[in-house]
């Protein structure tokens, strides 16, 4: 009986070993067969991985550029991303890497993304290519008045090499970029230089949003004890200067710091109906607020819009004045 048990055990052991070997062979067959036309067999553990790396890669995964927009044009960051092609080990033979740029948003065409080179070569023994740059001319955004963002990416499109054990990195072969453009702004806090207040406000016509307390002419009566005001909401008023003038800024007076707005938008118009924004501006609370037009404007109509109300909830304006260039 013991002899029978031993033979049965040996028989089952041989079957198990045979199945195990067959299973392992089955797992490796696809790797071998996939390279049936080549003598070399792909080995992921010994492969050469090709990737892209920004010069400032430590600053984050996404490269960001911030642009300003005022009467002087587009300013802010230079849109220039420097990077290299890299491998984790020296290449065994010359390698040619093709690069491409792709826009991810409307308003930016791929043709406007300029690569200093669309193809680089890693010579035998090298691990890092020469520096490549991707640039965009910021002036192409000058016609866009709104705050907006654009995105694009640079990637490896192809690698040519005799080393069959070469792979384009799946997660390090694309460099994403975001361009943040601020809304057009022709405003800044402060009294404009070489300017004077227009002293004669006779003939000005003021219109105030319906529901606002106070007579419209309170804004131009020369008295800081009268005002227009509203509780818990922003409001607007328009001023017709009577004729077209060159203006360098505005001045408003308020009951006190607690009644002064914290953010306003200034608009201009040629006809008093269609308005062009000079942007909104955050301003410190003060009984007197001065705003400079970065570039002087020529207009007959102005609109003053309160975006962020005062700290105590009641926002007022007691006087409204405008600056013009100082007479010689």
C-alpha positions as CSV (number, residue, x, y, z in Angstrom):
1,X,0.0,0.0,0.0
2,X,2.8,2.4,0.9
3,X,4.5,1.6,-2.5
4,X,1.3,2.6,-4.3
5,X,1.1,5.9,-2.4
6,X,4.7,6.7,-3.3
7,X,4.2,6.0,-7.0
8,X,1.0,8.1,-7.0
9,X,2.8,11.0,-5.4
10,X,5.7,10.9,-7.9
11,X,3.2,10.7,-10.8
12,X,1.3,13.8,-9.6
13,X,4.5,15.7,-8.9
14,X,5.7,15.1,-12.5
15,X,2.4,16.3,-13.9
16,X,2.5,19.5,-11.7
17,X,6.1,20.2,-12.8
18,X,5.2,19.7,-16.4
19,X,2.2,22.1,-16.1
20,X,4.3,24.7,-14.3
21,X,7.0,24.7,-17.0
22,X,4.3,24.8,-19.8
23,X,2.7,27.8,-18.0
24,X,5.9,29.7,-17.7
25,X,6.8,29.1,-21.4
26,X,3.4,30.3,-22.4
27,X,4.0,33.6,-20.5
28,X,7.2,34.3,-22.3
29,X,6.2,33.2,-25.8
30,X,4.6,36.5,-26.7
31,X,7.9,38.4,-26.0
32,X,9.9,36.0,-28.1
33,X,7.4,35.9,-31.0
34,X,7.0,39.6,-31.1
35,X,10.7,39.9,-32.2
36,X,10.6,36.9,-34.5
37,X,12.2,38.9,-37.4
38,X,15.0,40.3,-35.2
39,X,17.8,38.6,-33.5
40,X,17.5,41.1,-30.7
41,X,14.8,40.5,-28.0
42,X,13.2,43.6,-26.4
43,X,14.2,43.8,-22.7
44,X,12.3,46.5,-20.8
45,X,14.8,46.3,-17.9
46,X,17.7,47.1,-20.2
47,X,15.9,49.4,-22.6
48,X,17.0,53.0,-23.5
49,X,14.1,55.4,-22.6
50,X,13.9,58.7,-24.4
51,X,12.3,61.7,-22.7
52,X,12.0,65.5,-22.6
53,X,13.2,67.6,-19.7
54,X,12.7,71.3,-19.1
55,X,15.7,73.2,-17.8
56,X,13.6,74.4,-14.9
57,X,11.9,71.0,-14.4
58,X,12.0,71.5,-10.6
59,X,9.5,74.4,-10.8
60,X,6.6,72.1,-11.6
61,X,5.2,69.7,-14.2
62,X,3.4,72.4,-16.2
63,X,5.3,75.4,-17.5
64,X,3.3,78.6,-16.9
65,X,3.7,82.1,-18.4
66,X,1.8,85.2,-17.2
67,X,1.1,88.1,-19.6
68,X,-0.1,91.7,-18.9
69,X,-2.0,93.8,-21.4
70,X,-2.3,97.5,-21.3
71,X,-2.1,100.5,-23.6
72,X,1.6,99.9,-24.1
73,X,0.9,96.4,-25.5
74,X,1.5,92.9,-24.2
75,X,4.0,92.6,-21.3
76,X,5.0,90.1,-18.6
77,X,6.9,86.9,-19.1
78,X,8.9,86.0,-22.2
79,X,7.2,83.0,-23.7
80,X,10.3,80.8,-24.1
81,X,10.6,77.3,-22.8
82,X,14.1,75.7,-22.8
83,X,14.5,71.9,-22.7
84,X,16.6,69.0,-23.8
85,X,16.1,65.4,-25.0
86,X,17.5,62.9,-22.5
87,X,18.1,59.2,-22.1
88,X,18.7,57.5,-18.8
89,X,22.0,56.0,-20.1
90,X,24.4,56.7,-22.9
91,X,23.1,55.7,-26.3
92,X,24.9,52.8,-28.1
93,X,24.4,54.3,-31.5
94,X,23.4,57.6,-33.1
95,X,19.7,58.5,-32.4
96,X,17.5,61.0,-34.3
97,X,14.6,62.4,-32.3
98,X,11.7,64.3,-34.1
99,X,9.8,66.9,-32.1
100,X,6.4,68.5,-32.6
101,X,4.3,71.3,-31.0
102,X,0.5,71.1,-30.6
103,X,-1.9,73.8,-29.6
104,X,-4.6,72.7,-27.1
105,X,-6.8,75.8,-27.4
106,X,-8.4,78.2,-29.9
107,X,-6.6,81.5,-30.4
108,X,-3.2,79.9,-30.7
109,X,-2.2,78.0,-33.8
110,X,0.4,75.3,-33.9
111,X,2.3,77.3,-36.5
112,X,2.7,80.1,-34.0
113,X,4.7,77.9,-31.7
114,X,8.3,78.0,-32.9
115,X,10.7,75.3,-32.1
116,X,14.4,76.2,-32.4
117,X,14.8,72.7,-33.9
118,X,12.3,70.1,-34.8
119,X,14.9,67.4,-34.9
120,X,17.9,66.7,-32.7
121,X,20.5,64.0,-32.7
122,X,22.1,62.2,-29.8
123,X,25.5,60.9,-30.9
124,X,26.8,57.6,-29.7
125,X,27.8,57.8,-26.0
126,X,25.6,60.9,-25.3
127,X,22.7,61.1,-22.8
128,X,21.6,64.7,-23.3
129,X,20.9,66.7,-26.5
130,X,21.7,70.3,-27.2
131,X,19.2,72.9,-25.7
132,X,16.0,73.4,-27.7
133,X,13.6,76.2,-27.2
134,X,9.8,76.6,-27.8
135,X,8.7,80.2,-28.2
136,X,5.6,82.2,-28.9
137,X,5.4,85.8,-29.9
138,X,3.2,87.4,-27.3
139,X,2.0,90.2,-29.6
140,X,-0.3,87.8,-31.3
141,X,-2.6,88.2,-28.3
142,X,-2.8,92.0,-28.5
143,X,-6.3,91.9,-30.2
144,X,-7.8,89.9,-27.3
145,X,-9.2,92.1,-24.7
146,X,-10.5,89.5,-22.3
147,X,-8.7,87.6,-19.6
148,X,-7.9,84.2,-21.0
149,X,-5.6,81.2,-21.1
150,X,-3.9,79.3,-23.8
151,X,-2.2,75.9,-23.7
152,X,0.1,73.9,-25.9
153,X,2.5,71.0,-25.6
154,X,5.8,69.9,-27.1
155,X,6.3,66.2,-27.6
156,X,8.5,63.5,-29.1
157,X,6.9,62.4,-32.3
158,X,9.4,59.8,-33.5
159,X,12.8,58.3,-32.7
160,X,15.1,56.8,-35.4
161,X,17.8,54.4,-34.2
162,X,19.4,51.1,-34.9
163,X,19.0,50.1,-31.3
164,X,15.9,48.0,-31.2
165,X,15.8,48.2,-27.4
166,X,14.7,51.9,-27.4
167,X,11.4,53.2,-26.1
168,X,9.8,56.7,-26.0
169,X,8.9,57.3,-22.3
170,X,5.2,57.1,-21.8
171,X,5.0,59.8,-19.2
172,X,8.0,62.0,-19.8
173,X,7.8,62.6,-23.5
174,X,5.4,65.6,-23.4
175,X,6.0,69.1,-22.0
176,X,2.7,70.9,-21.3
177,X,2.5,74.8,-21.3
178,X,-0.1,77.3,-20.1
179,X,-0.1,81.0,-21.1
180,X,-2.3,83.2,-18.8
181,X,-3.1,86.6,-20.3
182,X,-4.6,89.2,-18.1
183,X,-7.5,91.4,-19.3
184,X,-6.6,94.6,-21.1
185,X,-5.9,97.3,-18.5
186,X,-5.2,101.0,-19.1
187,X,-5.5,101.8,-15.4
188,X,-3.3,102.2,-12.4
189,X,-3.7,103.7,-8.9
190,X,-2.3,107.2,-8.3
191,X,-2.4,110.8,-9.6
192,X,-1.3,111.1,-13.3
193,X,1.9,113.0,-13.9
194,X,2.0,116.3,-15.7
195,X,-1.7,116.7,-15.4
196,X,-4.3,119.1,-14.0
197,X,-8.0,118.8,-13.1
198,X,-10.5,120.2,-15.6
199,X,-11.8,123.1,-13.6
200,X,-14.9,123.9,-15.7
201,X,-17.5,121.2,-15.4
202,X,-20.4,123.4,-16.6
203,X,-22.3,121.6,-19.3
204,X,-21.4,118.1,-18.1
205,X,-24.3,115.7,-18.0
206,X,-24.4,112.9,-15.4
207,X,-26.7,109.9,-15.5
208,X,-26.9,107.4,-12.6
209,X,-28.2,103.9,-12.4
210,X,-31.8,103.7,-11.4
211,X,-32.4,103.1,-7.7
212,X,-29.2,104.9,-6.5
213,X,-29.8,107.5,-3.8
214,X,-28.8,111.2,-4.5
215,X,-29.2,113.5,-7.4
216,X,-26.8,112.9,-10.4
217,X,-25.5,116.5,-10.2
218,X,-24.3,115.9,-6.7
219,X,-21.2,114.5,-8.4
220,X,-20.2,117.7,-10.0
221,X,-21.6,120.4,-7.7
222,X,-18.2,121.1,-6.0
223,X,-19.6,120.0,-2.6
224,X,-18.2,117.0,-0.7
225,X,-21.2,117.0,1.6
226,X,-23.5,115.8,-1.2
227,X,-23.2,112.4,-2.8
228,X,-24.8,109.5,-4.7
229,X,-24.8,106.2,-2.8
230,X,-26.3,102.7,-2.5
231,X,-26.4,100.0,0.2
232,X,-24.9,96.6,-0.3
233,X,-24.6,96.8,-4.1
234,X,-22.3,98.4,-6.7
235,X,-23.7,100.9,-9.1
236,X,-22.6,102.9,-12.1
237,X,-22.9,106.4,-13.5
238,X,-22.0,108.0,-16.9
239,X,-20.6,111.4,-17.6
240,X,-21.0,113.3,-20.9
241,X,-18.1,115.9,-21.0
242,X,-19.9,117.9,-23.7
243,X,-17.0,117.5,-26.1
244,X,-14.2,115.2,-26.9
245,X,-11.2,115.7,-24.7
246,X,-7.8,114.1,-24.0
247,X,-7.8,112.7,-20.5
248,X,-5.1,111.3,-18.3
249,X,-7.0,110.1,-15.3
250,X,-9.9,110.5,-12.9
251,X,-10.4,111.6,-9.3
252,X,-13.3,110.7,-6.9
253,X,-14.1,111.8,-3.4
254,X,-16.0,109.8,-0.8
255,X,-17.4,110.3,2.8
256,X,-14.5,108.3,4.2
257,X,-12.4,105.2,3.8
258,X,-15.2,103.0,4.9
259,X,-17.5,104.3,2.2
260,X,-15.1,104.1,-0.7
261,X,-15.3,101.3,-3.3
262,X,-12.5,98.7,-3.4
263,X,-12.7,97.9,-7.1
264,X,-14.0,99.9,-10.1
265,X,-14.2,99.6,-13.8
266,X,-13.8,102.6,-16.1
267,X,-15.2,102.6,-19.6
268,X,-15.2,105.1,-22.5
269,X,-17.5,105.6,-25.4
270,X,-17.6,107.6,-28.7
271,X,-21.4,107.8,-28.6
272,X,-22.6,107.2,-25.1
273,X,-24.1,103.9,-26.1
274,X,-21.3,101.5,-27.0
275,X,-18.7,101.2,-24.3
276,X,-15.1,100.0,-24.3
277,X,-13.6,98.9,-21.0
278,X,-10.3,100.3,-19.9
279,X,-10.3,97.5,-17.4
280,X,-11.2,97.1,-13.7
281,X,-8.8,98.2,-11.0
282,X,-8.5,97.2,-7.3
283,X,-7.9,100.4,-5.3
284,X,-7.2,101.1,-1.6
285,X,-10.0,102.5,0.4
286,X,-9.6,106.2,0.8
287,X,-11.7,109.4,1.0
288,X,-9.9,110.5,-2.2
289,X,-9.1,108.0,-5.0
290,X,-7.0,108.8,-8.0
291,X,-6.7,106.7,-11.1
292,X,-4.2,107.2,-13.9
293,X,-4.8,106.2,-17.5
294,X,-1.5,104.5,-18.4
295,X,-1.9,105.9,-21.9
296,X,-4.1,109.1,-22.2
297,X,-7.4,108.5,-23.8
298,X,-9.5,110.7,-26.1
299,X,-13.2,110.5,-25.5
300,X,-16.4,112.5,-24.7
301,X,-18.1,109.9,-22.6
302,X,-17.0,108.1,-19.4
303,X,-18.6,105.4,-17.3
304,X,-17.7,104.6,-13.7
305,X,-18.8,101.2,-12.5
306,X,-18.3,100.0,-8.9
307,X,-17.4,96.3,-8.9
308,X,-16.5,95.8,-5.3
309,X,-18.3,97.8,-2.7
310,X,-17.0,99.5,0.5
311,X,-16.2,97.7,3.7
312,X,-19.3,98.9,5.6
313,X,-21.8,98.0,2.8
314,X,-22.8,101.6,1.9
315,X,-20.8,102.9,-1.0
316,X,-20.8,106.5,-2.1
317,X,-19.2,109.0,-4.4
318,X,-19.3,112.7,-3.4
319,X,-17.4,114.3,-6.3
320,X,-16.2,113.2,-9.7
321,X,-13.3,115.0,-11.6
322,X,-11.1,114.2,-14.5
323,X,-7.5,115.0,-15.3
324,X,-6.2,116.4,-18.6
325,X,-2.6,117.1,-19.7
326,X,-1.1,120.1,-17.9
327,X,-1.1,123.3,-20.0
328,X,2.3,124.5,-21.1
